[in-house]
Amino acid sequence: MKPIISASELLSESAGARPPVLLDVRWTLGGPPGRPAYEAGHLPGAVYVDLDTELAGPPGGGRHPLPDPEAFGAAMRRAGVSADTPVVVYDGGLGWAAARAWWLLRWAGHQDVRVLDGGLTAWPGELTEKAPTPEPGDFRPEPGALGLLDADAAAAFARSGLLMDARAAERYRGDVEPIDRVGGHIPGAVSAPTTENVDAEGRFLGADTLRDRFTGLGAAEGTPVAVYCGSGVSGAHEVLALEIAGIPAALYAGSWSEWSSDPTRPVATGPDPQ
């Protein structure tokens, strides 16, 4: 199953006999909360899910550690998610938050999760201010369906496989660091900004184009691939792009916010992996 769905496909499925559960996960790094935007207008039937409190645990080491599986499962059940119901997640258009929700559900064992390609900005239908009251779902997380790394495993990946840094190139180089303790990257990691996975409208590039991009970065057949970012959000977007390209990848969820919080861990700067 494709991990993304177009707006026209979603319109058709929503009117069908088995409409998907819709999750609105609008979120902006350092920006205003997403709930007011949701309340001002969202896809009919969509339930709001808060990234900071339901798709992440309390900050500690990293800014967005994975949520407790039981707490995550309870949030998904409240949103109407069941093990056998299709789920579509969307955000304001950047795709990062939606990809985080997609990754968590897939990692937790849900088999039918897709991201609305282009997010809310791609939706041609009407919006509503009415919040639904879904029937509780039955989804119970069984973590481990997707690859997950800790800091030590990420360091090893940079030596034995391909570790990609999904942040902006200037943060990878260490030219600027607006959020974390120090700038730079994990030694051996390759710069692969998430923004290069999509077109000007925020839609994912085609599978062949993405495959060529990642192959050019070193994702040769037989080479294990992993991704990290600032705090495990945009990195999920890169894992999603790799999925579209047919390349399985693990996620270092703690990412740079966790790595750089420990002053004993090495830091590389400049344009080269080192």
N, C-alpha and C positions, 0 to 999 in steps of 0.2 A: 504494500500500500504506500502511495506517495505520502510524505510527511507534510505536504502543503496542499491547500485547496484554494481555488480561485473564487472570487466573489460570485461569479455566475454559477459555478458549481454549488456553492453554499446556498444560494437562492433556491436552486432546484431541490437540493436535499432537504432544506428546511420546510418545503411545501410537500414533501413526500411522506411515506408511511412510517419512516423511521428517522425522524429529524435528530440531528446531533444536539447534545448538550453544549450550550455556548457559554464560554467563560471570557469575561472582559477583564484584562489584566493591565490596563493602562498604567504606566509608570514612567517617570523621567528621572534620571540620575541628578540629584541635587535640585530637582524641580518641585512643583506643587504636588500634593497628593492626587491620586487618580480618581478618587471617589467623586469629588465635585464634578469632574468632567463626565463621569459615568451617569450621574444623576441628571445632568443637563441633556443627555441624549445617548442612547446605546442601541445596539441591535435588539430587536424584539426577542424577548425570552432570555437574554444574556444575564448571567449572574456576575456581580463584581467580585474579584478575588484580589486581595491586597498582597503585593509582592513582598513588602518588608515584614509583614506579620504572618502570612500564610504560606508563602513560597520560600521563606528563609527562617532560620532560627535566630535567637538573640545574637547580636554581634559579639565576637570573641575570637581573636586571632585574625579572622577575615571579616569583611563587612557583611557578607550575605552567606553565612554557613548554611548547610542544608538543614531543613526543618526536621524536627523529630518525626519519624515516619507515622507514628500514631496520630500526632497532631495534624500532620498533612492529610492523612486519610480522613480524619474527622472533617476537615475543611472541605475536602472534595465531596464527601457524602452530603454535607449541608448544601453544596452547590448542585446536588442532583446527579453526581457521577456514580455510575454503577460499572461493574466489571465488563458488562456486555453492551454498554451504550457507547456509540461513537461520540467523540468530544472534539470540538473545534475551539481553539483559543485565538484571541486577537488582542492587539494593543492599538496605540494611536497611529502606528505606521512604521516605526523604526524596526520593530520585530524582535528586539532584545527580550522584553518582558514575556512576550508570547512564547518565544523559544525556551525561556527558563521554565515556564509552565509545561510546555511540551516535553522538555527533557526530564523534568521531575516525574511526570506521569509515566513516561516510558521507562525510566529507571526503576520506578516503583511497580512495574509489571503491567500497566495498562497497554493493550495491544492496538487500540484504535484512536489515535490522537493526531490531529493535524493543526497546522497554523494557517490562519487566513492570510494568504499572500498579499502584501501591501497594507494589511491592517484595516483599520476603520476608514482610512482615506480612500480605499478601493471599493467600499461598499456603495452600490448604486441604489439600494432600497431605502425605505423610510427608517427613521430612528424614533425611539420612544423614550419617555421619561418614566414610564411605569416599570417598577421593579417586580420581577416575578417571585412567586413563592413555590419553588420546586418541591416535588416529593423527594424525601431523602433517598440518596443512593445507597449502594451496598459495597462500594469499592474498598478493598482492604489491601494496602500496599504490601508488596513482596519485593523489597529492594534488591538490586543487583542485576537487573536486566540490561543495563548499559554500563560501560566501563567507567570507573571512578578512581581517581588517583589522590593520594595525599602528597605532601611536600617531598618526602624522600623518593616516592615513586616518580614524581615529576622530574626530579633531578636525574634519576636513572634513565628516564625516557629521553632526556636531552642528549644522552650519550649513546643509547642503544637504538633509538628510533627517531621519529620526527616529532618534536614538541613545537607547536605553533603558538605564538603570542597574538591574540586577536585585538589588542588595543591599537590605538592610533600610533603611527610610526614615530611621532615625536616623543611619545611616552616610552615606547620601546627603547629608543635611543638614549633616553634620560635627559633630553633637552628641556623638558618641563615635567613636573609632577604635581598636579593640582590637588591630589587627594591623599596619596599615601606618604609614608614616612620618607621614602627615598625613591629616586627615579632609576630607570634602567630595566634590565630584564634578567630572567634566569639564564645563567651561562649555558650556551648551546642551543637556546631557543631561536626559532626563525620568525621574523616579523611577517604577520599575515593579517592585516587589518580587516575587521569584519565588514567595514564599509565597502570593500571591493567585492563582496558577495552579491551585491544587489545593483539594480539599475537606478536611474535618477528618480524614479517613482517609488523606490523602496521595495520593488519586487525582486525575487531571487532570479539570478541569471540561470540560463538553461543548464541542464545536467552536464552536457558535453563541455560547455564553457567553464563550468566550475571544476570539472574533472581536469581539464587542461591547466587551470590555474593551480590546483593543488599538486598535480604531478610536477609542474614547474618549480614548486617549492620543495619538492623532495618526497612526495607521497608515492613512491614507486611501489609496484606490486610486491607484497611480502614485507613491506616496511610498516611497523606498528606506528599509529598516529595518535597524538593526544593534543589537547588544546587547553590554554588558560587565558585569562583576561585580567580585569581589575578585581572582580569579586564573584565571578562565576555566573554572570548574567549574559554579557555579550559573547562569552565563550560558548554558551549553549547555542547561540545563534550560529556560530561557526561549526559546531557539531552538527547542527541541522543542515547547513550548507553541504557539509561533507556527506551526510546521509543522502541528500539529493543527488550528489555526484557518485553515489555507490561506494563510498569509502567509510568504513566503520572507524570511529574515533572515541577515545576516552576523554573525560573532562577532569581537570584539576579544579575542583569547585572552590577551594580556598583561594586560589589564584594569587595575583600579585599582592593583594591586601594582606593575605596571610604570610606569604613568603617574605615580604619586606618588613613585616612586624618583628621578625627575629633578626637582630643585628649580627648573629653569627653566620647567617646564610650568605653565600657569595652573591655579588651583584655585578653584572656586566653592563657596559654602556657603549654607545656608538652604534653604527649601522650593521655591524657584523655579529654573528652568533657568539663568537669567542668560545 
